[in-house]
Amino acid sequence: MQSTEKLNDPGHSPDESALVYWSENDQACQALWQSMHGWSAPKELLSADDTLSADRAYRLISGGTGLVWRGDFQNGKQLLAALKRRVAKQKSPDADIAYPERFHLVRQSRSQQARLLGLLLIPLAENFQLTHRRAPSVAVACQAAYSSKGLRAVSRAPNVLMPLTELIGVVSAYEWQRQGLPVAALGQHIYPRHGVFAPTRHEYLDLVVQTALPNGAQTALDVGTGTGVIAAILAKRGIPKIIATDTQAAALQCAKDNMAHLGLSAQVEVLEADLFVPGRYDLVVCNPPWLPGRAKTALDAAVYDPDSQMLAGFLGQVRAHLAPNGQAWLILSDLAEHLKLRSRQTLLALIDAGGLKVNARHDIKPRHPKSSKLDDPLADARAQEVTSLWQLTLAEKL
Ligand SMILES: C[S@@+](CC[C@H](N)C(=O)[O-])C[C@H]1O[C@@H](n2cnc3c(N)ncnc32)[C@H](O)[C@@H]1O
């Protein structure tokens, strides 16, 4: 193992290029640092190979040292698994701490654990080539993930250094993109992309299939379409004209590709917009991220809605986009209520302030495996979770 000769500059944002330096066999090495989580480059880097024990590696990363993996690729993955086992032994917040504090502590400790594991680093040569023994080809997966996010500097850099956990995430996201995800509610596959919310939980889609459409609905707007799955279900249910919006470039491309694949491009138009596009629609559907919370990266933004902006924006403005007999469908889990991150009263007050009334609410229990995981410190909240489709109509007057 060789130590770093130059201190690296951690002060940059995720999409900025920052060069990092270390030495290997007395040779100076440099690479472009890349972290989709927005993690800064470790101040100290050591070149590491198969001779490094998991215990020593754990001690080094615990001290903040980044390990540039040069050994056999599969051994690198095994080292990561061994580090995960050590990290998992760290104490998680006590189950007797009240919500929402317990939730914030769990989120903080998971993010620290992920940061720690993210100190096992993988160097890639030009065009995302791995030069390690027994390394798979990752170039196509990396191009798909980085080019759709406009990270051209990374796509063109001669050498890139990134957390191994992130590379594994990019590769598994590409497998989903290639193989697709069977969606029973659609009777077909949906093809997600890296950083785009994937419909792995199906129950909320069952609600979209089962809820009666407004009589004679001709137009619909799917706000925050992600992969486009809800727009596709509405199209299959026979709504002739649908617009699907999103703010993220990767989601917009993903939804367009899915519509083309499903033969629905003529029926579903995918547009970049902050929530709405002008017009009035018979049906406006929104499945916002279910938990209020900070979202530092695109990966977080699928789950966390900062300051409930999307939820409040949707409920505050949807009235102006509804046809006279139109309906707004809000899809939301009540997990945030069990975690004491948002109250039912707050939600009802937003609905009321938006000039809307609740016509009906359709509930379903999640079937996600996490809802029954006993070692999950949030298991008690998850066990109570119900996902709802709120069928909202115009209130008589504001
Ligand atoms: C939880 S995901 C839901 C995706 C999809 N509708 C589904 O149900 O699988 C929320 C989506 O809203 C998008 N989004 C967040 N803020 C938005 C905004 N202001 N306007 C439009 N889309 C937004 C995100 O990019 C993300 O794709």
Ligand as a Chemical Component Dictionary entry (heavy atoms), coordinates in Angstrom:
data_LIG
# 
_chem_comp.id                   LIG 
_chem_comp.type                 NON-POLYMER 
_chem_comp.pdbx_formal_charge   0 
_chem_comp.three_letter_code    LIG 
# 
loop_
_chem_comp_atom.comp_id 
_chem_comp_atom.atom_id 
_chem_comp_atom.alt_atom_id 
_chem_comp_atom.type_symbol 
_chem_comp_atom.charge 
_chem_comp_atom.model_Cartn_x 
_chem_comp_atom.model_Cartn_y 
_chem_comp_atom.model_Cartn_z 
_chem_comp_atom.pdbx_ordinal 
LIG C1  C1  C 0  -42.012 9.425  -6.204  1  
LIG S1  S1  S 1  -41.564 9.772  -7.837  2  
LIG C2  C2  C 0  -43.000 9.144  -8.700  3  
LIG C3  C3  C 0  -42.703 8.713  -10.113 4  
LIG C4  C4  C 0  -43.892 8.055  -10.843 5  
LIG N1  N1  N 0  -45.021 8.943  -10.971 6  
LIG C5  C5  C 0  -44.328 6.783  -10.176 7  
LIG O1  O1  O 0  -45.355 6.779  -9.535  8  
LIG O2  O2  O -1 -43.619 5.779  -10.256 9  
LIG C6  C6  C 0  -41.770 11.526 -7.946  10 
LIG C7  C7  C 0  -41.330 12.137 -9.282  11 
LIG O3  O3  O 0  -41.647 13.540 -9.251  12 
LIG C8  C8  C 0  -40.618 14.245 -9.919  13 
LIG N2  N2  N 0  -40.674 15.637 -9.447  14 
LIG C9  C9  C 0  -40.185 16.158 -8.289  15 
LIG N3  N3  N 0  -40.474 17.465 -8.218  16 
LIG C10 C10 C 0  -41.180 17.779 -9.343  17 
LIG C11 C11 C 0  -41.760 18.978 -9.848  18 
LIG N4  N4  N 0  -41.687 20.122 -9.171  19 
LIG N5  N5  N 0  -42.395 18.926 -11.048 20 
LIG C12 C12 C 0  -42.485 17.772 -11.746 21 
LIG N6  N6  N 0  -41.936 16.612 -11.310 22 
LIG C13 C13 C 0  -41.295 16.618 -10.132 23 
LIG C14 C14 C 0  -39.346 13.486 -9.563  24 
LIG O4  O4  O 0  -38.316 13.754 -10.484 25 
LIG C15 C15 C 0  -39.864 12.035 -9.607  26 
LIG O5  O5  O 0  -39.701 11.502 -10.896 27 
# 
loop_
_chem_comp_bond.comp_id 
_chem_comp_bond.atom_id_1 
_chem_comp_bond.atom_id_2 
_chem_comp_bond.value_order 
_chem_comp_bond.pdbx_ordinal 
LIG C1  S1  SING 1  
LIG S1  C2  SING 2  
LIG S1  C6  SING 3  
LIG C2  C3  SING 4  
LIG C3  C4  SING 5  
LIG C4  N1  SING 6  
LIG C4  C5  SING 7  
LIG C5  O1  DOUB 8  
LIG C5  O2  SING 9  
LIG C6  C7  SING 10 
LIG C7  O3  SING 11 
LIG C7  C15 SING 12 
LIG O3  C8  SING 13 
LIG C8  N2  SING 14 
LIG C8  C14 SING 15 
LIG N2  C9  SING 16 
LIG N2  C13 SING 17 
LIG C9  N3  DOUB 18 
LIG N3  C10 SING 19 
LIG C10 C11 SING 20 
LIG C10 C13 DOUB 21 
LIG C11 N4  SING 22 
LIG C11 N5  DOUB 23 
LIG N5  C12 SING 24 
LIG C12 N6  DOUB 25 
LIG N6  C13 SING 26 
LIG C14 O4  SING 27 
LIG C14 C15 SING 28 
LIG C15 O5  SING 29 
# 
